[in-house]
Amino acid sequence: MLVKQIYELTNNVVKETLGEEVLLKEDLSNLVDVGTAVFNANAVDNYVRKLVDHIGKMVFVNRTYRGGVPSVLMDSWEFGSVLEKVSGDLYDATENETWDLQDGQTYNQDIFYKPKAVVKFYNSKTTFEIPMSFTERQLKESFSNATQLNSFLSMLMNDVEKSLTIKIDALIQRTINNMICETIYDDYGSDALSSKSGVKAINLLYLYNNAFGKQLTASQAILDKDFIRYASLQIMLYVGRIQKMSRLFNIGGQARFTPEDMLHLVMLDEFKASANVYLQSDTFHDDYTKLPNAESVPYWQGSGTGYAFADTSKIYVTTSENHDVTATGVLAVLWDRDALGVSNPDRRVTTHYNAKAEFYNNYYKHDASYFNDFNENMIVFFIA
């Protein structure tokens, strides 16, 4: 074992703690052990310097990762593959002849009126697997007892589960991102996002600057109290508007409404935190400024290298309809529960034993169908 002398550091730390010294630059290189990947020349005793150090304790990193994405998982089924979704449409009114009877007039009641129905079929699936090999006989050389061996194997399986969770979370988020970008493209096409505000894709910064004669940038807006208030007001207005029957809030132009219990609101962490801090900290009437209950995400696509707002609020994709979209400053998304989701998820493990080399192969598999329905309501709020 490598033993380091730290008496000088210890003496200085005490003086700083007691207020006897100004803060000094501390050299912690002799204090903190960051570990090594393998034993080195120091892994011998400090007496005869030939006896190999023994392991006194083993710690297995076996923490469960629960992930965190908006809840869009739907049901599963065992037989069949197709998800069929049937919806109707509104009907035009016609003349009520009850109050316009004419002598000798024939009133035809034998006309057939065909019902309106819109049918969509979803028949695609995505899949991936993570293979992992396990041994028992070969591992016994490295552990002192069965408890340590089982703990190690449990850690490996937990690592696979964490990997699966991260990947599934990312795919769910991409399902949401695709709908966001398709909605933006439908309102803007190839136009610059900063040039206007759409009906389904609302450029809050454009509306705010025009309404109040401001020149705020996106990075300034996310920290501006007045803008946060305005943005919160607009979101609350659309929470009410989307509950009324309209053709304005979906790409397909279908007559749709989203009742409150089917409404899904997800906000970027930076916007939700700004709203909570700036709006609730200086008012005695929280209910006047409080945003509706919402889930939140730390980023839409990724954190970048430093969680900068320009990265966390950005989505840069080619959509399912082959539209190249770069969405920036996405703050919140409001959608109907039926607008997108993950259906028929199937997570399973298959196992094969290799008798020749005496090891097991486990194949951790995941299948699911990720869908967007452009006939259902989706509203995007962003700043650009």
Secondary structure, 3 states (H helix, E strand, C coil): CCCCCCHHHHHHHHHHHHCCCCCCCCCCCCCCCCCCCCCCCCCECCCCCCCECCCCCCCCCCCCCCCCCCCCECCCCCCCCCEEEEECCCCCCCCCHHHCCCCCCCCCCCCCCCCCCEEEEECCCEEEEEEEEECCCHHHHHCCCHHHHHHHHHHHHHHHHHHHHHHHHHHHHHHHHHHHHHHHHHHHCCCCHHHCCCCCEEEHHHHHHHHHCCCCCHHHHCCCHHHHHHHHHHHHHHHHHCCCCECCCCCCCCCECCCHHHEEEEEEHHHHHHHHHHHHCCCCCHHHHCCCCCEEECCCCCCCCCCCHHHHCCEEEECCCCCEEEECCEEEEEEECCCEEEEEEEEEEEEEEECCCCEEEEEEEEEEEEEECCCCCEEEEECC
